[in-house]
Amino acid sequence: MMTSSRNHAKKLRDIRIAEGITQADFAKMMDIGLGTVRNYESGQREAGMGIIDKVVNHPRLEKYTLWLMTGKTAPAAGQVSPPLSPDGQDKIKSRPSDQKTG
């Protein structure tokens, strides 16, 4: 089972990729160090509430607030997940299923 902070780190990465933002540009947007972005995306550091607060309050990224915090979406209210985002439908790779082949 994924911990909450690990889940947040994965979600932040998914948001960044869906928006077509490099790690360096994301770091600038959020006013954090590039090393911080790299560390939480690689699992070496937890994604803390400071970065989450910056994301949910950023005009470009606030559409992911509900999904980032709860895993739910409300498209009618403008709250989407990266795969549902008009900017990110084809940018998130599908996750491998748990089904075994062969």
C-alpha positions as CSV (number, residue, x, y, z in Angstrom):
1,M,0.0,0.0,0.0
2,M,1.3,3.5,-0.9
3,T,1.7,6.0,1.9
4,S,-0.1,9.3,1.5
5,S,3.1,11.3,0.9
6,R,4.3,8.7,-1.7
7,N,0.9,8.9,-3.4
8,H,1.1,12.7,-3.4
9,A,4.6,12.5,-5.0
10,K,3.3,10.2,-7.8
11,K,0.3,12.4,-8.3
12,L,2.5,15.5,-8.5
13,R,4.6,13.8,-11.2
14,D,1.5,12.8,-13.1
15,I,0.3,16.4,-13.0
16,R,3.6,17.7,-14.2
17,I,3.7,15.3,-17.1
18,A,0.1,15.9,-18.1
19,E,0.8,19.6,-18.2
20,G,4.0,19.1,-20.3
21,I,6.2,20.8,-17.7
22,T,9.8,19.8,-17.2
23,Q,11.1,19.2,-13.7
24,A,13.1,22.4,-14.0
25,D,10.1,24.5,-15.1
26,F,7.9,22.9,-12.4
27,A,10.5,23.8,-9.8
28,K,10.5,27.4,-11.0
29,M,6.7,27.6,-11.1
30,M,6.5,26.3,-7.5
31,D,9.5,28.3,-6.3
32,I,11.2,25.2,-5.0
33,G,14.6,23.7,-5.8
34,L,15.0,21.4,-8.8
35,G,16.6,18.9,-6.4
36,T,13.4,18.9,-4.3
37,V,11.3,17.9,-7.3
38,R,13.8,15.2,-8.4
39,N,14.0,13.8,-4.8
40,Y,10.2,13.5,-4.3
41,E,9.7,12.1,-7.8
42,S,12.4,9.5,-7.2
43,G,11.0,8.6,-3.7
44,Q,14.1,9.9,-1.9
45,R,12.0,12.6,-0.2
46,E,8.4,13.0,0.7
47,A,6.2,15.5,-1.0
48,G,5.2,17.7,1.9
49,M,2.2,19.9,2.4
50,G,4.2,23.0,1.4
51,I,4.5,21.8,-2.2
52,I,0.9,20.5,-2.3
53,D,-0.3,23.9,-1.0
54,K,1.6,25.6,-3.8
55,V,0.1,23.3,-6.5
56,V,-3.5,23.7,-5.3
57,N,-3.1,27.4,-5.3
58,H,-1.4,27.8,-8.7
59,P,-3.9,29.0,-11.3
60,R,-2.7,26.6,-13.9
61,L,-2.9,23.6,-11.6
62,E,-5.8,24.2,-9.3
63,K,-8.0,22.0,-11.6
64,Y,-6.3,19.0,-10.0
65,T,-7.0,20.0,-6.4
66,L,-9.8,17.5,-5.7
67,W,-8.0,14.7,-7.4
68,L,-4.7,15.4,-5.6
69,M,-6.3,15.5,-2.2
70,T,-9.0,12.8,-2.5
71,G,-8.4,10.9,-5.7
72,K,-11.9,12.0,-6.9
73,T,-12.8,14.2,-9.9
74,A,-15.7,16.6,-10.6
75,P,-15.4,17.6,-14.2
76,A,-18.6,19.7,-14.1
77,A,-16.8,21.8,-11.4
78,G,-13.6,21.9,-13.4
79,Q,-11.9,19.4,-11.2
80,V,-10.1,16.7,-13.2
81,S,-7.3,14.1,-13.0
82,P,-4.3,14.3,-15.4
83,P,-5.8,11.8,-17.8
84,L,-9.0,13.8,-17.9
85,S,-7.3,17.1,-18.4
86,P,-7.6,18.5,-21.9
87,D,-3.9,19.2,-21.7
88,G,-2.9,15.8,-20.6
89,Q,-5.1,13.1,-22.1
90,D,-2.3,11.5,-24.1
91,K,0.7,12.5,-21.9
92,I,0.1,10.0,-19.1
93,K,1.3,6.6,-19.9
94,S,-1.1,3.8,-19.1
95,R,-0.1,1.9,-16.0
96,P,0.7,-1.8,-16.4
97,S,-2.1,-4.0,-15.1
98,D,-1.7,-6.5,-12.3
99,Q,-2.7,-9.3,-14.7
100,K,-0.1,-11.9,-15.4
101,T,0.5,-12.9,-19.0
102,G,1.4,-16.3,-20.3
